[in-house]
Amino acid sequence: MVISKSLLLLGGGASVLGLVGFIIYSAVSGSSRPVDRRMAAVRGGDAKGTSRENEAANRRKQVADSLKELENKAKNKTKVSLETKLVQAGLSISRKFFFVAAACAAAVFALAAFFLTGPYGALGGLLVGGIGLPNWVLNYRRQKRIKDFLVEFPSAVEVIIRGVKSGLPLGACLQTVAGQAKEPVRSEFQAIVAGASVGLTIGQAVDRLAERVPIADTNFFAIVINVQQQSGGNLTEALGNLSKVLRDRVTLGLKVKALSAEAKASAWIIGLLPFVMGGLIYFLQPTYMAVLWTTGSGKLLLLGVALWMSIGTLVMRQMVNFKF
């Protein structure tokens, strides 16, 4: 009886200890589950944050690679060919036609200078008509076309933004710009659409736009399109920032033009004043001015005056030609 009672007491004590241990274990394990869930949530948030950081880093790397590629292209193309200049000027003529036109202009200027001043003047007319005038016209047309493109380009980018926001694909937005924009933006986007229709990707076609219109704005546009094509992202936000930058650049250019108007007017007055005064003196006293082209010393003086006037004009042009 004593032994049975002892065993009974031991069994009851062990049961009580087991029950207490089970309760304590359940309480401890139950209280750790929310902690585990919170730790898992924190780890999940950290993983999402890390993935976003990696995505942003990849995009920054792609932008940097695109900028380096454009910089390398600019270094490799320091000398622009005549065909490229003709395309940039919007002239649909060949290299041969340009040289024929330059030769005709050289002949006309040389003949006119020969009858007016003699053989030395004919040589100058040959150089002016064959080299100076054609290149000046080409560069003038090229710069004017780029300026016209800069004025219309922000509106074209905004059309693309509105089209993408409304659900249209990027290709359809480019076609809309190609059909409705003003020149020269319309012809350039028509070239983009034509390139995409013959097998080029939109990024490659836009890269050709940056080559035909070599300005920072088209380079930025090409980078945005290429990054979006390669890694995705919010195209409307990127193009919206680009449009704002383009309009700010145009506004800054207009401010610079307004602030430099006085300096440019002064440069024009200083540059034209010798010719105006010379014309007035010749009109009042022709014989007084005739010694400049009838005597050897007068011709030498005229040559020196022309040289120094050219140098002064170039210096004033650089002083008032503000870059932004």
C-alpha positions as CSV (number, residue, x, y, z in Angstrom):
1,M,0.0,0.0,0.0
2,V,2.8,2.3,0.8
3,I,4.5,1.5,-2.5
4,S,1.3,2.0,-4.5
5,K,0.6,5.3,-2.8
6,S,4.2,6.5,-3.6
7,L,3.8,5.5,-7.2
8,L,0.5,7.2,-7.4
9,L,2.0,10.4,-6.0
10,L,4.9,10.2,-8.4
11,G,2.6,9.7,-11.4
12,G,0.4,12.6,-10.4
13,G,3.4,14.9,-9.8
14,A,4.8,13.9,-13.2
15,S,1.4,14.6,-14.9
16,V,1.2,18.0,-13.2
17,L,4.7,18.9,-14.2
18,G,4.1,17.7,-17.8
19,L,0.9,19.8,-17.9
20,V,2.7,22.9,-16.6
21,G,5.5,22.4,-19.0
22,F,3.1,22.0,-21.9
23,I,1.3,25.3,-21.0
24,I,4.6,27.1,-20.6
25,Y,5.9,25.8,-24.0
26,S,2.6,26.8,-25.7
27,A,2.8,30.2,-24.3
28,V,6.4,30.8,-25.3
29,S,5.9,29.4,-28.8
30,G,2.7,31.3,-29.3
31,S,4.3,34.6,-28.3
32,S,7.2,34.0,-30.7
33,R,4.9,33.5,-33.7
34,P,4.0,37.2,-34.1
35,V,7.6,38.1,-33.7
36,D,8.5,35.6,-36.5
37,R,5.7,37.1,-38.6
38,R,7.0,40.6,-38.0
39,M,10.6,39.5,-38.8
40,A,9.3,37.9,-42.0
41,A,7.5,41.1,-42.9
42,V,10.6,43.2,-42.2
43,R,12.6,40.8,-44.3
44,G,10.1,41.1,-47.1
45,G,10.1,44.9,-46.9
46,D,13.9,44.9,-47.0
47,A,13.8,42.6,-50.0
48,K,11.4,44.9,-51.8
49,G,13.5,47.9,-50.9
50,T,16.6,46.1,-52.1
51,S,14.9,45.2,-55.4
52,R,13.8,48.8,-55.9
53,E,17.3,50.0,-55.2
54,N,18.8,47.5,-57.6
55,E,16.3,48.6,-60.3
56,A,17.2,52.3,-59.8
57,A,20.9,51.4,-59.9
58,N,20.4,49.5,-63.1
59,R,18.6,52.4,-64.7
60,R,21.3,54.8,-63.6
61,K,23.9,52.5,-65.1
62,Q,22.0,52.3,-68.3
63,V,21.7,56.1,-68.5
64,A,25.5,56.4,-67.8
65,D,26.3,53.8,-70.5
66,S,24.1,55.7,-73.0
67,L,25.8,59.0,-72.2
68,K,29.2,57.3,-72.6
69,E,28.1,55.8,-75.9
70,L,26.9,59.2,-77.2
71,E,30.1,60.8,-76.0
72,N,32.2,58.2,-77.8
73,K,30.2,58.8,-80.9
74,A,30.7,62.5,-80.7
75,K,34.5,62.0,-80.3
76,N,34.6,59.6,-83.2
77,K,32.6,62.0,-85.4
78,T,34.5,65.2,-84.8
79,K,34.6,65.9,-88.6
80,V,31.1,65.9,-90.1
81,S,30.9,64.8,-93.7
82,L,29.3,67.0,-96.4
83,E,26.5,64.5,-96.9
84,T,25.6,64.7,-93.2
85,K,25.7,68.5,-93.3
86,L,23.3,68.5,-96.3
87,V,20.9,66.2,-94.4
88,Q,21.2,68.4,-91.3
89,A,20.4,71.4,-93.4
90,G,17.3,69.8,-94.8
91,L,18.7,70.0,-98.4
92,S,17.7,67.1,-100.7
93,I,20.6,67.5,-103.0
94,S,23.6,65.3,-103.7
95,R,27.3,66.0,-103.1
96,K,27.9,66.4,-106.8
97,F,25.1,69.0,-107.2
98,F,26.6,71.0,-104.3
99,F,30.0,71.1,-105.9
100,V,28.5,72.1,-109.3
101,A,26.5,74.9,-107.7
102,A,29.7,76.1,-105.9
103,A,31.6,76.1,-109.1
104,C,28.9,78.2,-110.9
105,A,28.9,80.7,-108.0
106,A,32.7,80.8,-108.1
107,A,32.6,81.6,-111.9
108,V,30.0,84.3,-111.5
109,F,31.8,86.0,-108.6
110,A,35.2,85.8,-110.3
111,L,33.9,87.4,-113.5
112,A,32.2,90.2,-111.6
113,A,35.3,90.9,-109.6
114,F,37.5,90.7,-112.7
115,F,35.5,93.4,-114.5
116,L,35.3,95.6,-111.4
117,T,38.8,95.3,-109.8
118,G,41.0,93.3,-112.1
119,P,42.8,89.9,-111.8
120,Y,43.6,90.1,-108.1
121,G,39.9,90.8,-107.4
122,A,39.0,87.9,-109.6
123,L,41.0,85.6,-107.4
124,G,39.2,86.9,-104.3
125,G,35.8,86.5,-106.0
126,L,36.8,82.9,-107.0
127,L,37.5,82.1,-103.3
128,V,34.4,83.8,-102.0
129,G,32.0,82.3,-104.6
130,G,33.5,78.8,-104.6
131,I,34.3,78.3,-100.9
132,G,32.9,81.1,-98.7
133,L,29.4,81.6,-100.0
134,P,28.4,77.9,-100.4
135,N,29.7,77.0,-96.9
136,W,28.0,80.0,-95.3
137,V,24.7,79.2,-96.9
138,L,25.0,75.5,-95.9
139,N,25.8,76.4,-92.3
140,Y,23.1,79.1,-92.1
141,R,20.5,76.6,-93.3
142,R,21.7,74.0,-90.9
143,Q,21.6,76.4,-87.9
144,K,18.2,77.8,-88.8
145,R,16.8,74.3,-89.2
146,I,18.1,73.3,-85.8
147,K,16.6,76.4,-84.2
148,D,13.2,75.7,-85.8
149,F,13.5,72.1,-84.5
150,L,14.2,73.3,-81.0
151,V,11.1,75.6,-81.0
152,E,8.7,72.8,-82.1
153,F,10.3,69.8,-80.4
154,P,8.8,70.3,-76.9
155,S,5.3,70.3,-78.3
156,A,6.0,67.1,-80.1
157,V,7.2,65.5,-76.8
158,E,4.0,66.7,-75.1
159,V,1.9,65.0,-77.8
160,I,3.8,61.8,-77.1
161,I,3.1,62.2,-73.4
162,R,-0.6,62.7,-73.8
163,G,-0.8,59.8,-76.2
164,V,0.9,57.4,-73.9
165,K,-1.2,58.6,-70.9
166,S,-4.4,57.9,-73.0
167,G,-3.2,54.3,-73.6
168,L,-1.7,54.5,-77.1
169,P,1.5,52.6,-77.9
170,L,4.7,54.6,-78.4
171,G,4.8,53.8,-82.1
172,A,1.3,55.3,-82.7
173,C,2.3,58.4,-80.8
174,L,5.3,58.8,-83.0
175,Q,3.1,58.4,-86.1
176,T,0.8,61.2,-84.7
177,V,3.7,63.6,-84.4
178,A,4.9,62.6,-87.9
179,G,1.5,63.5,-89.4
180,Q,0.6,66.6,-87.4
181,A,3.8,68.4,-86.3
182,K,5.3,71.4,-88.0
183,E,8.5,71.2,-90.0
184,P,11.3,70.2,-89.5
185,V,10.0,68.1,-86.6
186,R,7.5,66.4,-88.9
187,S,10.0,65.2,-91.5
188,E,12.4,64.0,-88.7
189,F,9.7,61.9,-87.0
190,Q,8.6,60.6,-90.4
191,A,12.1,59.3,-90.8
192,I,11.8,57.6,-87.4
193,V,8.5,56.0,-88.4
194,A,9.9,54.9,-91.7
195,G,13.0,53.4,-90.0
196,A,10.8,51.5,-87.5
197,S,8.6,50.2,-90.4
198,V,11.7,48.6,-92.2
199,G,12.9,46.6,-89.2
200,L,14.7,49.1,-86.9
201,T,13.7,49.2,-83.2
202,I,12.2,52.5,-82.0
203,G,15.4,53.1,-79.9
204,Q,17.6,52.6,-83.0
205,A,15.4,55.0,-85.1
206,V,15.6,57.6,-82.4
207,D,19.3,57.3,-82.2
208,R,19.4,58.2,-85.9
209,L,17.4,61.3,-85.0
210,A,20.2,62.3,-82.6
211,E,22.7,61.9,-85.5
212,R,20.6,64.0,-88.0
213,V,19.9,66.7,-85.4
214,P,23.1,66.8,-83.3
215,I,21.9,68.8,-80.2
216,A,21.6,67.9,-76.5
217,D,17.8,67.8,-76.6
218,T,17.7,64.9,-79.1
219,N,20.4,63.1,-77.2
220,F,18.3,63.3,-74.1
221,F,15.2,62.1,-75.9
222,A,17.2,59.1,-77.4
223,I,18.5,58.2,-73.9
224,V,15.0,58.3,-72.4
225,I,13.5,56.1,-75.1
226,N,16.3,53.6,-75.1
227,V,16.3,53.2,-71.3
228,Q,12.5,52.7,-71.3
229,Q,12.7,50.2,-74.1
230,Q,15.4,48.2,-72.3
231,S,14.3,48.3,-68.7
232,G,10.7,49.6,-68.8
233,G,9.5,52.3,-66.4
234,N,7.2,55.2,-66.3
235,L,7.7,56.7,-69.8
236,T,5.3,59.6,-69.2
237,E,7.1,60.8,-66.1
238,A,10.5,60.7,-67.9
239,L,9.2,62.4,-71.0
240,G,7.4,65.0,-68.8
241,N,10.7,65.9,-67.1
242,L,12.4,66.0,-70.5
243,S,9.6,68.3,-71.8
244,K,10.1,70.7,-68.9
245,V,13.8,70.7,-69.4
246,L,13.4,71.5,-73.1
247,R,11.0,74.3,-72.5
248,D,13.3,75.8,-69.8
249,R,16.1,75.7,-72.3
250,V,14.1,77.5,-74.9
251,T,13.0,80.1,-72.3
252,L,16.7,80.6,-71.2
253,G,17.7,81.0,-74.8
254,L,15.1,83.8,-75.3
255,K,16.3,85.5,-72.1
256,V,19.9,85.4,-73.3
257,K,18.9,86.7,-76.6
258,A,17.0,89.6,-75.0
259,L,19.9,90.4,-72.6
260,S,22.5,90.3,-75.4
261,A,20.4,92.4,-77.9
262,E,22.1,95.7,-76.8
263,A,25.6,94.2,-77.2
264,K,24.8,92.8,-80.6
265,A,23.4,96.1,-81.7
266,S,26.5,97.9,-80.6
267,A,28.7,95.4,-82.4
268,W,26.6,95.9,-85.6
269,I,27.0,99.7,-85.3
270,I,30.8,99.5,-84.7
271,G,31.2,97.1,-87.6
272,L,29.2,99.1,-90.1
273,L,30.4,102.5,-89.1
274,P,33.6,102.5,-91.2
275,F,31.7,101.4,-94.3
276,V,29.0,104.1,-93.8
277,M,31.5,106.8,-93.2
278,G,33.6,105.7,-96.2
279,G,30.5,105.8,-98.4
280,L,29.6,109.3,-97.2
281,I,33.1,110.6,-97.9
282,Y,33.2,109.1,-101.3
283,F,29.7,110.6,-102.1
284,L,30.9,114.1,-101.0
285,Q,34.4,114.0,-102.3
286,P,35.1,111.1,-104.8
287,T,38.7,112.2,-105.6
288,Y,39.6,112.1,-101.9
289,M,38.8,108.4,-101.6
290,A,39.9,107.4,-105.1
291,V,43.6,107.3,-104.0
292,L,42.8,104.1,-102.0
293,W,42.3,102.0,-105.1
294,T,44.3,104.0,-107.8
295,T,47.7,103.9,-106.0
296,G,49.8,101.1,-104.8
297,S,50.1,102.4,-101.2
298,G,46.3,102.9,-101.2
299,K,45.6,99.3,-102.2
300,L,48.0,98.2,-99.5
301,L,46.1,100.2,-97.0
302,L,42.8,98.8,-98.1
303,L,44.3,95.3,-97.7
304,G,45.4,96.1,-94.2
305,V,42.0,97.6,-93.4
306,A,40.2,94.6,-94.7
307,L,42.4,92.3,-92.6
308,W,42.0,94.2,-89.3
309,M,38.3,94.8,-89.9
310,S,37.9,91.0,-90.4
311,I,39.8,90.3,-87.1
312,G,37.7,92.9,-85.2
313,T,34.5,91.6,-86.6
314,L,35.4,88.0,-85.5
315,V,36.4,89.2,-82.1
316,M,33.1,91.1,-81.6
317,R,31.1,88.2,-82.9
318,Q,32.7,85.9,-80.3
319,M,32.1,88.5,-77.5
320,V,28.3,88.7,-78.3
321,N,27.8,85.1,-79.3
322,F,26.5,83.7,-75.9
323,K,26.2,80.0,-75.4
324,F,23.7,78.5,-72.9
